[in-house]
Amino acid sequence: MSTGSTIARGIGRGTVVLMATGALAGLATSSASASEFAVTLTAPAGGYVVGAKVMVDAKVSPTLFGLPWERVTFRDNGICFSGFQGFMVGFYTTWTPTTAGSHVITLTQGLQSASQTVTVAPAPPGTPTPTPGTYGCDGAGSIGTGSFGS
């Protein structure tokens, strides 16, 4: 047997083992991440009020071998207010409600979604009306800044 064919067989076996390991890791990751995919809102002091920033925490599912990673978006009643490429497991952003009433905050990544519904109180009289944020909502491949601010 030639040295070239021995090397080729070794590479072939290594590739099969690597692919099988990757497939098993992918199965383990997808089943674990499906149950951990979540969005959590932390009410500011005084509760949910128009104009008061709300901390929004997310647990998402990074993709091990699939590049590019699936985009993650945060929506308020269907309107995007933040987004990033899903290369991190934990991420947070802020949301500033611009209207009073019921708000469904939805976190979406690929086919997965999680949501939390909150009721926002009107702002005190004389409070300026905030403009909605749209950081990372253009879908242009930004990786976002995550915990570094937004």
C-alpha positions as CSV (number, residue, x, y, z in Angstrom):
1,M,0.0,0.0,0.0
2,S,1.4,3.4,-0.9
3,T,1.9,6.2,1.6
4,G,-0.5,8.4,-0.4
5,S,-3.4,5.9,0.0
6,T,-2.7,5.4,3.7
7,I,-2.8,9.2,4.3
8,A,-6.0,9.4,2.2
9,R,-7.7,6.7,4.2
10,G,-6.7,8.4,7.5
11,I,-8.1,11.7,6.3
12,G,-11.3,9.9,5.2
13,R,-11.7,8.2,8.6
14,G,-11.0,11.4,10.4
15,T,-13.6,13.3,8.3
16,V,-16.2,10.7,9.0
17,V,-15.5,10.8,12.8
18,L,-15.5,14.6,12.7
19,M,-18.8,14.7,10.8
20,A,-20.4,12.2,13.2
21,T,-19.2,14.2,16.2
22,G,-20.5,17.4,14.7
23,A,-23.9,15.8,14.0
24,L,-24.2,14.6,17.6
25,A,-23.1,17.9,19.0
26,G,-25.6,19.6,16.7
27,L,-28.4,17.4,18.0
28,A,-27.4,18.0,21.6
29,T,-27.2,21.7,21.0
30,S,-30.6,22.0,19.3
31,S,-32.5,20.0,21.9
32,A,-30.9,21.9,24.7
33,S,-31.3,25.3,23.1
34,A,-34.9,24.8,22.2
35,S,-35.8,24.6,25.9
36,E,-33.5,27.5,26.9
37,F,-34.6,29.9,24.2
38,A,-36.2,32.8,26.1
39,V,-36.8,36.5,26.4
40,T,-37.1,38.2,29.8
41,L,-38.1,41.8,30.5
42,T,-36.9,43.5,33.7
43,A,-39.3,46.3,34.8
44,P,-37.6,49.5,35.8
45,A,-38.3,51.1,39.2
46,G,-41.9,52.4,38.9
47,G,-42.9,49.7,36.5
48,Y,-43.5,49.7,32.7
49,V,-44.1,53.4,31.7
50,V,-44.0,55.1,28.4
51,G,-40.4,56.5,28.1
52,A,-38.8,54.4,30.8
53,K,-36.1,52.1,29.5
54,V,-36.6,48.4,30.0
55,M,-33.8,45.8,30.1
56,V,-34.5,42.9,27.7
57,D,-32.5,39.7,28.3
58,A,-32.4,36.9,25.7
59,K,-31.2,33.4,25.6
60,V,-30.6,32.3,22.0
61,S,-29.2,29.4,20.0
62,P,-25.8,30.0,18.4
63,T,-25.2,27.8,15.4
64,L,-22.2,25.6,15.7
65,F,-21.5,24.8,12.0
66,G,-24.0,26.9,10.1
67,L,-22.5,30.1,8.9
68,P,-23.7,32.8,8.8
69,W,-25.5,32.5,12.2
70,E,-29.2,33.1,12.2
71,R,-30.3,36.7,12.8
72,V,-32.0,37.4,16.1
73,T,-34.6,40.2,16.3
74,F,-36.6,41.8,19.1
75,R,-40.0,43.1,18.2
76,D,-42.6,45.2,20.0
77,N,-46.1,44.3,18.8
78,G,-44.5,43.1,15.5
79,I,-42.2,46.1,15.0
80,C,-38.4,45.6,15.3
81,F,-36.6,47.6,17.9
82,S,-33.3,45.6,18.0
83,G,-31.4,42.9,16.2
84,F,-28.1,41.1,15.9
85,Q,-26.4,38.1,14.4
86,G,-26.9,35.1,16.7
87,F,-23.3,34.2,17.6
88,M,-23.8,34.6,21.4
89,V,-25.9,32.6,23.8
90,G,-26.8,35.5,26.1
91,F,-27.6,39.0,24.9
92,Y,-29.4,42.0,26.3
93,T,-30.7,45.2,24.9
94,T,-33.0,47.9,26.0
95,W,-36.5,48.8,24.9
96,T,-38.2,52.1,25.5
97,P,-42.0,51.9,25.2
98,T,-43.5,54.7,23.1
99,T,-47.2,54.0,23.7
100,A,-49.3,52.9,26.6
101,G,-51.2,49.6,26.6
102,S,-50.4,46.0,26.1
103,H,-47.1,45.1,24.4
104,V,-46.0,41.7,23.2
105,I,-42.1,41.7,23.1
106,T,-41.0,38.9,20.8
107,L,-37.6,37.4,20.4
108,T,-37.1,35.5,17.1
109,Q,-34.3,33.5,15.7
110,G,-34.9,31.4,12.6
111,L,-38.0,29.3,13.4
112,Q,-37.7,29.8,17.1
113,S,-39.6,32.5,19.0
114,A,-40.3,33.5,22.6
115,S,-42.4,36.3,23.9
116,Q,-43.5,38.1,27.0
117,T,-46.5,40.4,27.3
118,V,-46.5,43.5,29.5
119,T,-48.8,46.4,30.1
120,V,-47.3,49.9,29.8
121,A,-48.7,52.8,31.7
122,P,-49.0,56.3,30.2
123,A,-46.1,58.7,30.9
124,P,-46.7,61.5,33.4
125,P,-48.1,64.7,31.9
126,G,-45.4,66.8,30.2
127,T,-43.0,63.9,29.6
128,P,-41.6,64.1,26.0
129,T,-42.7,61.2,23.8
130,P,-39.7,59.0,23.0
131,T,-38.9,57.8,19.4
132,P,-38.8,54.1,18.9
133,G,-35.4,52.5,18.6
134,T,-34.4,50.4,15.6
135,Y,-30.8,49.3,16.4
136,G,-29.8,46.4,14.2
137,C,-33.2,46.1,12.5
138,D,-31.9,46.8,9.0
139,G,-30.7,43.1,8.6
140,A,-27.5,44.3,7.1
141,G,-25.3,41.7,8.9
142,S,-24.4,43.8,11.9
143,I,-23.2,41.6,14.7
144,G,-24.5,44.1,17.2
145,T,-22.8,45.2,20.4
146,G,-24.8,43.1,22.8
147,S,-23.8,43.8,26.4
148,F,-21.6,46.7,25.3
149,G,-24.6,48.9,24.9
150,S,-27.5,49.7,22.6
